[in-house]
Amino acid sequence: MFDINFLPPPSFTNLFDPPIIAQYIRIVPVVCRKACTLRMELVGCELNGCSEPMGMKSRLVSDRQITASSTFRTWGIEAFTWHPHYARLDKQGKTNAWTAASNNRSEWLQVDLQSPKKITGIITQGAKDFGSIQFVMAFKVAHSDDGQTWTIMKDETTKTDKVSPDETELIPLGNATQHYGKGHEEERKYQIEKTAPD
């Protein structure tokens, strides 16, 4: 299981051991506080090994490479839209993260890395909406080579979908926390899906 952010601004890092080889990454929120709100950075590198930020915060990953199942608009106003490309660590502003339109198990945030990369982890962070703290409390990680067929990371012991949080994998790093996952897959997309109570 993974551990995730509980209160912004601290962020949490989940490291995968061994890493995942993927182009597409999808985060699937499982449980959310107030709203499924997320800022993130992928950790990894080219296929030769490392644990460096992969470009979400620095904008090496372009806005068009970040997509989601839905997007929330505060009060239905376009100016207060929580776009997928806002899912960058430490983003500032009134709308400063991605937020799903609803809190159900079909929501996800996805990053296309454009070619297979070694993903060694993910850093997550919640945000505030007009002073209200909201964040993804638990999530699944899915990966894909083609963006069509997805594989959810599995718990090596139970062989069930791996869901955050799991405090046994928590390693404090100042304001961040690293989390370790298992699995080695050759894929090109990675997706974070949410699974909130229906």
Buried (B, 14 or more C-beta within 10 A) or exposed (E): BBBBBBEBEBBBBBBBEEBBBBBBBBBBBBBBBBBBBBBBBBBBBEEEEEBEBBBBBEEEBEEEBBBBBBBBBBEEEEEBBBBBBBBBBEBEEEBBBBBBBBBBBBBBBBBBBEEBBBBBBBBBBBBBBEEEBBBBBBBBBBBBBEBEEBBBBBBEEEEEBBBBBBEEBBEEEEEBBBBBBBBEBEBBBBBBBBBBEE
